[in-house]
Protein backbone atom coordinates (compact mmCIF):
# COMPACT_ATOMS: atom_id res chain seq x y z
CA UNK A 1 0.00 0.00 0.00
CA UNK A 2 3.00 2.27 -0.37
CA UNK A 3 2.40 5.33 -2.50
CA UNK A 4 4.45 8.27 -3.67
CA UNK A 5 1.68 10.86 -3.75
CA UNK A 6 -1.89 11.26 -2.56
CA UNK A 7 -2.98 11.42 -6.22
CA UNK A 8 -2.26 7.69 -6.40
CA UNK A 9 -4.75 6.86 -3.62
CA UNK A 10 -7.97 5.37 -4.96
CA UNK A 11 -9.93 6.89 -2.07
CA UNK A 12 -8.66 10.35 -3.04
CA UNK A 13 -9.62 9.80 -6.70
CA UNK A 14 -13.09 8.58 -5.80
CA UNK A 15 -13.71 11.38 -3.31
CA UNK A 16 -12.67 13.97 -5.92
CA UNK A 17 -15.19 12.45 -8.32
CA UNK A 18 -17.82 12.48 -5.58
CA UNK A 19 -17.22 16.21 -5.03
CA UNK A 20 -17.75 16.83 -8.75
CA UNK A 21 -20.98 14.82 -8.68
CA UNK A 22 -22.25 16.78 -5.68
CA UNK A 23 -21.57 20.09 -7.40
CA UNK A 24 -23.37 18.91 -10.53
CA UNK A 25 -26.34 17.47 -8.60
CA UNK A 26 -26.83 20.75 -6.73
CA UNK A 27 -26.01 23.27 -9.45
CA UNK A 28 -29.67 24.38 -9.74
CA UNK A 29 -30.46 24.14 -6.03
CA UNK A 30 -31.81 27.40 -4.62
CA UNK A 31 -31.34 26.35 -1.00
CA UNK A 32 -28.02 28.15 -0.96
CA UNK A 33 -27.05 27.41 2.64
CA UNK A 34 -27.56 23.68 2.31
CA UNK A 35 -26.01 23.59 -1.16
CA UNK A 36 -22.91 25.45 0.03
CA UNK A 37 -22.58 23.25 3.11
CA UNK A 38 -22.83 20.09 1.02
CA UNK A 39 -20.30 21.38 -1.49
CA UNK A 40 -17.91 22.22 1.36
CA UNK A 41 -18.34 18.80 2.95
CA UNK A 42 -17.78 17.08 -0.39
CA UNK A 43 -14.62 19.07 -1.15
CA UNK A 44 -13.39 18.53 2.41
CA UNK A 45 -13.06 14.77 1.90
CA UNK A 46 -10.32 14.72 -0.78
CA UNK A 47 -8.79 17.93 0.55
CA UNK A 48 -8.19 16.42 3.98
CA UNK A 49 -6.81 13.23 2.46
CA UNK A 50 -4.35 15.34 0.47
CA UNK A 51 -3.44 17.60 3.38
CA UNK A 52 -2.85 14.68 5.71
CA UNK A 53 -0.76 12.81 3.16
CA UNK A 54 1.53 15.82 2.82
CA UNK A 55 2.11 16.11 6.57
CA UNK A 56 5.31 14.92 8.19
CA UNK A 57 3.92 12.12 10.32
CA UNK A 58 1.67 9.09 10.17
CA UNK A 59 -0.12 10.41 13.25
CA UNK A 60 -1.06 13.62 11.43
CA UNK A 61 -2.13 11.66 8.33
CA UNK A 62 -4.43 9.54 10.47
CA UNK A 63 -5.86 12.69 12.06
CA UNK A 64 -6.75 14.16 8.66
CA UNK A 65 -8.19 10.84 7.49
CA UNK A 66 -10.54 10.98 10.48
CA UNK A 67 -11.58 14.50 9.48
CA UNK A 68 -12.23 13.29 5.91
CA UNK A 69 -14.30 10.40 7.29
CA UNK A 70 -16.32 12.86 9.38
CA UNK A 71 -16.96 14.99 6.30
CA UNK A 72 -18.20 11.90 4.44
CA UNK A 73 -20.66 11.21 7.27
CA UNK A 74 -21.77 14.84 7.24
CA UNK A 75 -22.34 14.71 3.49
CA UNK A 76 -24.25 11.43 3.75
CA UNK A 77 -26.53 12.99 6.36
CA UNK A 78 -27.17 15.92 4.07
CA UNK A 79 -28.12 13.57 1.23
CA UNK A 80 -30.77 12.03 3.49
CA UNK A 81 -32.08 15.51 4.32
CA UNK A 82 -32.18 16.70 0.70
CA UNK A 83 -34.09 13.58 -0.22
CA UNK A 84 -36.63 14.02 2.58
CA UNK A 85 -37.31 17.66 1.72
CA UNK A 86 -37.49 17.03 -2.01
CA UNK A 87 -34.37 18.83 -3.21
CA UNK A 88 -32.87 15.63 -4.64
CA UNK A 89 -34.62 12.43 -5.64
CA UNK A 90 -33.69 8.97 -4.40
CA UNK A 91 -32.45 8.19 -7.93
CA UNK A 92 -29.79 10.88 -7.38
CA UNK A 93 -29.10 10.42 -3.68
CA UNK A 94 -28.92 6.64 -3.34
CA UNK A 95 -25.80 6.12 -5.51
CA UNK A 96 -24.16 9.08 -3.77
CA UNK A 97 -25.03 7.69 -0.34
CA UNK A 98 -23.58 4.34 -1.38
CA UNK A 99 -20.41 6.05 -2.59
CA UNK A 100 -19.99 7.99 0.67
CA UNK A 101 -20.33 4.72 2.60
CA UNK A 102 -17.71 3.06 0.41
CA UNK A 103 -15.36 6.04 0.75
CA UNK A 104 -15.83 5.97 4.54
CA UNK A 105 -14.96 2.28 4.54
CA UNK A 106 -11.88 2.93 2.41
CA UNK A 107 -10.81 5.72 4.76
CA UNK A 108 -11.23 3.42 7.76
CA UNK A 109 -9.09 0.81 6.02
CA UNK A 110 -6.40 3.41 5.37
CA UNK A 111 -6.60 4.55 9.00
CA UNK A 112 -6.25 0.97 10.24
CA UNK A 113 -3.35 0.30 7.88
CA UNK A 114 -1.49 3.41 9.01
CA UNK A 115 -2.16 2.68 12.69
CA UNK A 116 -0.67 -0.80 12.30
CA UNK A 117 2.25 0.59 10.31
CA UNK A 118 2.87 3.21 12.99
CA UNK A 119 3.18 0.54 15.71
CA UNK A 120 6.16 -1.15 14.07
N, C-alpha and C positions, 0 to 999 in steps of 0.2 A: 504494500500500500504506500510505498514511498513515492513522492511526487516532487517535482522541481518547482512548480508554481501552482497557485490556487486555480488557475485557468484549466488545469488538468483534472480537477476534481469533478466527478460526475454530479455530485450534489450541488456544486456551484453552478454548473451548466444548466441543470434542471431548474434551479431556483431563479436564475436569470430569465429563462424562458417563461416561468410562472409569472414573474413581474411584468413581462411584456403582455402576457395574456390578461392579467388583471387590468392593466392600463387600457387595453383594447375593449375588454368587457364593460368598462365603466366610462368610456369616452363620452357617451351621451347622457350620463347620469347627472341630474340636476341637484342631487343631494350632496352639495359640495364638501361639507364637513366629513361625511362618511366616505365619500369617494377619495378625498385627500388622505384620510387616515388609512384606508385600505391600500392606496398606492404607496404610502410611506412604509407600511408593514411589509408589503411585498418586496420593495426595494431593500428593506433592512435585512432580509434573509441573505441574499448573496453578498451584500456589502459587509455584513459582519463575518461571514465566512472568509472573505478576502482580507479584511482587516486583521482578523485573528491569525490567519496564515502568515501574514507579514510581520507578526510580532516576534520577539526574540526568545520566547519560551513556550514550551508545550502547555504549561499552566495557563498562560494568557490565551493561547489558541483555544483551549477547552472552554475558557470563560466566554469567548466570543461565539463559540459554537452553541453554548447554552442560550445566549442572547438571540441568535438566529432561530433556535428552536422555539423560543418564546414568541418571536415574531410570527413564526409559522402557525402557532396556536392562536395568536391574536387574529391573524388573517382568516383562519378557518372559522373562528367564531363570527367574524364579520360576514363571511359567506352565508352562514346560517341566518343571520339577521336580514341580509339583503333578500334572501329567498322568502323569509316570512313576511316581509313588508312589501314584497312585489317589485323590488328594483331589478332583481335578476331571477330568471326562471331556474327550476331544477335542472333543466337540460344544460344550462351554463354552469351552475354552481357545483353539481355533483362531480364532474371530472376534476374541477379545481379543488374541491374538498379532498378527493382521493389523492390528488397530487401533493397537497400539503401534508397529508398523512404519510405518504411515502417519503417525502423530503424530511419530515420529522424523524422517521425511522432511520433514514440514512444518516442524519445528523447524530442520532443517538449511537449508531454504530461507529461513527468517526470519533465521538467522544469516548466510547468504551475502548476503542483501539488505542487512542492517545493516552488514556489513563493507564492502560496495561503497559504501554511502551515507556511511560514516564516512571513506572515502578522499577524497571530494570536498570 
